Structures are given as structure tokens and as C-alpha cells.
């Protein structure tokens, strides 16, 4: 039987324990009581959402209907999953705070107004936490215009604050204005031929501007960087450390294994939630034991 070690002894969590040789991936499936010892890894499934629409013709790889999101939440609750955010996994790694059984992290990128209009009520209904990663320049833009429409606009900072104050939204950095791929910007990646110090100066200036904007809106500093398009460079780590961030999140698909080592909090993997599959069809394969053990 696989076990996960606790620094201060052995504790009990729910999992399937039907046969010897089970992997830590079974933490993500329901079943009977098993003993886990803390030095092993806790599998974390993170899911990446973007925008939401009630117009089915607009749904696709990065847009899904709100009803599908609600079905996802109901499915995860019925299967015994617990919603966690970047602060929970940081507390587990750094402060010995236990994670709940079968942790799953819902992440919603870009900060579209449809999140506030359609998804925030669902989060409150089910008490479901989510990591919200807004593009800060867009929040500035729509805070000024207040042209708020779930079909096309982004949230204003008042929306962000309301979500944060609910205790359900973990507001994290998605850059101020690096959500582009062109000759001047490739997400948070270093450009070809760009000097390392020039890159770090440019990156720090943008991320610090977003960091300050989030702090001004919520009163809390971000602790995580959710990279736009998952694009970054190894030289970015110095900037991330300078900002005091403990977590970085990628767009690479797969499950992550969280341990007491800080490196396990970096480049967290995520599954993109596209339109076209029901909740069970989408989630069951990514929480299968064999799939998790291969990550």
C-alpha cells in the first residue's frame, strides 16, 4: 500500500485500499480508509478555465457554458473532492498544514466579466474555491469605462474585490500587460536576443505593476504567478523569488505531485477545460490511478 508521511506522525485519509501496491494516485478516488505517510507525494489535479457564455455558438476550446461549470463542481463534490487554492498548497508545503482529502484546484484565467456574472454565484452556491488570475491592464481599462458585459468585457477592480472578500476567490498574478504573443511580448518568456538583465527588468516592472494593482484592490499581495500561455524562461525565477511568490502555474497538461519541498509548488500543471465533454467524461480519465502515476 502507498502511504503519505506526516512530519508529526501518521494520519488517516479516505482512499481506496483494496490491494497492495496502490499508488498515491488513489487519493483522488473514493473508497475506504487507508493510512498515508507524509514523505510521499499528494497528487493535485488543477483545471484551467477561461471564459463562459450562454451562447452555445461561442463555446469551444476556451469558452464553456456556465451550466457545464456548475455540473463540473457538482461532479467533483459528489466524488469527494476538496477545493484548494495556491495558499492552501503553500501552507501544506511550508507550514505543515494538512491538505483536505482529494484536493483539486480550479483556476480561471484572464478575468473575464462572465466569471463574475455567471461563475461567482455558482462558487457561492457550492462554497467552491477558485484561483482567479486577471489580466490587470484589462481590469484597469474596464474600471475606467465600466462597460461591463459578459459577452466581451473583463472584470473591474470592484468585482475582483467583491470576489476576494467572499473568501472563495484566490486572486493571483497573470501579468499586467504580457498576455500577448508578438514581436515585443511572448507572454512572460525572454525574447530572442534579449539580454538577461533587460528581460528581468522588463518582467519585474510588469509583474510588480500587476502585484500592486491586486494589492490596492484586495489588500492582499499575490503569492503565485499564473504564466500567460504558460510561457516563461528559466531566468524568470529570480524575479519570481524577488516578488516573494511561492507558486508558479503552467499550461502543461497533467497532474502535479505536491510534497514538503518548495520545488513541487513550481510549474503546477493544469488540464484545459474545453467545451464538448460532460463532467464525468472529462474528469474521470484525469483522476484515474494509472494516469496520475505516470505524471
RAURNOR-V215549 format. One line per field, one symbol per residue. phi: phi as a letter, one per 20 degrees, with the letter a starting at -180 (. if undefined). Layout:
phi->???
This chain:
phi->.fcdedfdpdcdceafcebfnfefgfgedfqeecdcdffeedfceddddcccbeegfeeafcccfgffgffgffffffenfdeccffffffffedmffefflfcdeccenmffgfffdeggfgffdlefbedcefffffffeffeledbffbedfeffffffffffnddeececnebdebcbfdbcldefffnffgffffffffgfffffgfffffedncffccddfgmmebcfffgffgfffnfdcccddfeqeddeceefffedlgebdfeefpcfffffegfedfgffffef
